[in-house]
Amino acid sequence: ASEESSHCQKKRDVTVEKIALLLKSSSNYQSKSYDSYAKLVPHV
């Protein structure tokens, strides 16, 4: 079970990194990048 949870954690960390990168690269149009974020992560 601990292996599973650590795998999920790793997966989530990667997703967070991707989103952070996306937001950073599109910080000149923040409202647009927020829309992308909302689409990528609808459960937030």
ABEGO torsion letter per residue (X at the ends): XAAAAAAAAAAAAAAAAAAAAAAAAAAABAAAAAAAAAAABAAX
